[in-house]
Amino acid sequence: MLAYIIRRLFAVVVMLLVVTLVTLSIFFLIPKMTGSDPAAMFVGKQADPASIEGIRQKLGLDEPILVQFWHFVSGIFVGRDYTGGGDTIHCAMPCFGYSFRTEQDVWTMLVDAFPVTLSMVIGAAVLWLVLGVSTGVISALKRGTIIDRAAMITALAGVSLPIFFTAMLAMLVFRTQLQWVDASYTPITESFTGWFGGLLLPWVTLAFLYAAMYARLTRATMLEVLGEDYIRTARAKGLPEPVVLGKHAMRSTMTPILTIFGMDLGALVGGAILTETAFSLHGLGGLAIKGVSERDLPLILAVTLITAACVVIANLVVDLLYAVIDPRVRLA
């Protein structure tokens, strides 16, 4: 087990380095293909060549890609010094650089935005996992009944409706008309009720979409598992139905659920862009949009790296949980 974890952690580090290098390369290849100059874009159309060259040197855009890659990676672990206009600014570790547009510390921007996204995703994940799996199991056990049909029709609606439509409909009904929830997000350190009320609609909106997908997957997997020989053997031996379902059927059913749960959770922590935009939440999704629209390289690199780290770490945790849920799985 320990050797497996070490190998996987090494693979995680390699993957994050590759993602960083690819992102950095794309940022510089696209301007060359389109004929644009990032430095000229930052200083404006009326800037003279000397100003453009000064910005290029200040931002480090005149250095080779591998040199910039090394500066970025080393800055995360040991910090980095920036020189411009005769002044030297030290960026303490973990240093993701300074925004090209606002000159803010990118790490500070991440620290402000990450709790918003994390709160939204964790709350929604609990809802969609509990509701989706339980609905799928009940639907499988009541196959062909009105309960099964109603659950699958609701799940189909949840999968089909765009999330921005569901978000706007929820805000119109529960926030504007009924006024049951707060209109803005409040950090949990300031007010728990404000935090809960501000995130309730984003939780429900995200959970409605993902619970629908998990319900359909759980139903299909459970029906397949219930037809296996070992389930029939367990029933033939006289085991109580709750034991057959809970101890035997659910273990096999949860394996594919865990797989997609790890990927969904990791990707959403990296930024649920549509949901954050619909509810005016200033999370990682907003930073991603800001970075891409303004071609802010440090911001793009930071958000991309955080997203990739969340995905690979979530998948590592899922792989470790396989051995806990299914005794047949051996990690080597």
N, C-alpha and C positions, 0 to 999 in steps of 0.2 A: 504493500500500500504506500509506504513512504517513498520508495523508489519511483512508483507511478506518479505521485504528486510532484516530485522533483522534476521528472521529465516533462510533465505537463506545464509546470511553471516556467521551465526553460523555453518550451514552445510558445508560451504566452508572451514572453519577452521578445522572442524573435519575431512573432507576428506583429507586435506593436511597433517594433523598429521598421519592419517592412511597410506597414501602413503609413507611418510618418514619412518615410522616404518617398513613397508613391505620391502622397498628398503634396509634398514639397515639389516633386518633379512636375506634377500636373499644373501647379500654380505658375511655374516658369515656362512650361512647354506651350500652354495655351496662348500667352502673349506673343511668343515667337511665331506661332501659327497664324495669329490674327494680325500681327504687325503692330501691336500696341505695346506701350511701355508702362509698367506699373508705377515707376517713379514719376513719370509725367502725369499720370492720372491723379496722383496724390497732391501734386502741387498746383494743378489747374492748367488750363489751356494757354494762359497768357504768360507762363513762366519762361524765363530765359534758360539756355542750356546749362549755365553755371549752377543755377538753382536746382535744376533737375539732377545734375551730377552730385551736388551736395546731398540731396535727399537719398539718392541711390547709395552713397557711401554711408550715410547715417543709418539707413535701414539694413545695410549689409547686402543689398541686392547686387552689388558688383562682385561678390565672392562666388566661387563655384558652388554648385548644389551640395556636393559632399561636405564642403567646409561649413555651409550653413546648417546642414543636417547635424554635424558634430556639435556645433555651437548650441543648437536647440536641445539636443539630447543631454549634453553635459550640463546645460543650464538647469535642467530639471533636478539634477542630483547635487550639484555643487554651486549653483548660482551663476550669474553672468554679469559682466561689465559692459555697459553701453557708452560709447564716446560720440559726442556730437556737439558742435559749436564750442569746442574747447573744454567742455565739461564731461565728467565721467560719472555715470549713474550706475550704482550696484543694484542688481536685481537678485534678491535673496532666494534661496531654494525653497520650494520648487518654483523655478522661474520658467514661465511659458512666454516671456517677452512682454512687450507693450503694444497696445493696439495702434495700428498705423493711423487710424482716424482720430481717436480720442486721446491717445497716449496714456490710457489707463493701464494699470497692471492687469494682465489677462487673468492671472491667478485670483485676484480679488474679484473680478467679474464672475469667474467660475464659482467661487465660494458663495457669492450672493445668489446665483441662479440655481445651483445644484440642489439645495434643500427644497426649493419649490417643485422641481421636477421629481425628485425622489419621493416627496410626500404624496404627490399626485399618483405616481406609478405604483407605489407600495399599497396605498389604499385601494386603488382600482384592481390591482392584482389579487388581493385577498377576496374582493367581491366576485370577480369573474371566475376565480378558481373554485370557490365554494359553490356559487350559483350554477356555473357551467357544468361542473362534474356531477353535482347532485341532480340537476335536471336531466343530464344525459343518462345517468344510472336509472332514475325513475322511469324515464321514457323507454329504456331498453327492457326493464322489467314489466312495463305495461304496454308492450308492443302491440300495435293495432287498435288500441283503445282511444277514446276521445282525449285522454290525457296525453298520450303519445303524439297524436295529431296536433293538438293545441301547442304543445311544447315545440314541435318541429316547425310549425308555422311561425311562431314567435322567433325562433332561432333564425329562420330564413329571412324574416324582416330585419333582424339585428345585423345579419351579414350584408344584406342588400342596401340598407340605408346608409348614405355617406355620413361620416362622423360629424362633419360641419353642419349638416342638416339636423341631425339629432341634437347637437349642442345648441343650435339656435332655437329649436323647438322647446328644449328643456328650459332655456333661459326665459323664453316668452311665457311659458306656463307657470313655472315654479318661482321665478325671480321677479318678473314684471307684473303678472296678473295676480298670483296668489301671495307673492312676497314671503315665501317660506324660508328662503335662504339669504345669506348676506351677498352683497353685490361685489365684494372685493376680497382678495386674499390677505390674511393677516398671519405673520409668522407665529408659530406655536409658542415661542418664548414670550410673546406679548399677550396673546389671548388664545386659549385652547378653543373656546366656542367660536371665535372669529376664524381661526384656522380651520376648524371642522366645517363650519358653515360655508366658508369660501371655497372649499375643495369638494363639497358634497356633490354638486352637479358635475364637475369634471370626473369624479370617481364613477358616478352612475353612467355617464356618457361613454367613457372608455369601457366600463364593465359590460354595458349592454352589447357593444360590438364584439368583444372578445369572449364573453360568456356564451354568446350564440355559436361561435366557432367551436368552443370547447364542448358545448352540449352535443353538437352534431358528431364531433370526433369521439367523445366518450360513448355515445349511444352505439355508434358503429363498432367500436372496439369491444364494448361490453357484449354485444350480440355475438361477435365472433368468439370471444372467450367462453361464453356460456355454452357454446356448441362443442367445446373441446372435450376430449376423452377424460381428462383428469377431473373435470367438473362433474361429469356423469358418474365417475367412480366415487367421488366424495359424497354425492347425493345417495348413491347406492349403498354406501357404508352407513347411512343413517345420520350423517352429520346435520346439525340444525342449519336451516337456510341462511341465517345471519353469519354463521361461521363459513359456509361455502362462499358466500358473496364477499364478506369482509376480509377473510384470511387468504382465500385462493383467487377468486375472480378479480378483486380490486387490485391485487399486486400486479397482475399481468396487464390490466387495463391502464394503470397509471404510468407504465413505461413510456408509451408515445406521448402521453399528456405532459410528462416531465420534460421531454425533449423539446417540444414547441414552447413550453412555459419558459424554459431557460432562454431561448432565443428571443421570445416576445419581451420578456422582462428586461433583458440586456439592451435590446434595441430601443425600448421605450424610455429607459433611464437615459439613454443618449439623447433623447429629445422627442417628445410627442408633439410635433410641430403644429399640426392642425388643431389639436385640443387646446394647447397653450395659446394659440392665436385666437381661437374662438372665445375663450374665457379671459383673454387679456392677462395671462399669467406670464411673468417674466422669468422663464426658465431657460434650460439649455436649448430648447427649440428656437426661442427668440434669438439667442446668441448665434445659432447656426444660420438663421435667415440674415441676420445683421452682417455676419462675417462674409457670407457668399455674395450678398448684394453689394457690399462695399469693397469686396476683394481684400479683406483684412486678413493677411496670411497668418499672423500669430493666433488670431481668434479661430480661424478655420482649423489650424493644426491642433489647437487645444481641444476644441469640441470633438473633432474627429478622433483624437487619441482617447478622450474620455469615453466616447461611444464604443470604440473598438475594445477598450479595456473592460467595459461593463459586459459586452457580449461574450468575450472569451472567458472571463471569470465566471459569469453565470453558467456557461456551458461546462466549465470545470466542476462547479458545485453539483450540477445535474449528473455528470458522470459519476461522481462520488456517491450520490444518492441512489444510483442504480443498484449498487451492491447492498444498500440498506433495504430497499423495497423488494428486490428480487434476489433471493439467495443463490439463484443459478448463475448470476453474474459474478465473475471474478476479475478483479483489477490486477493486471500484471504488467 
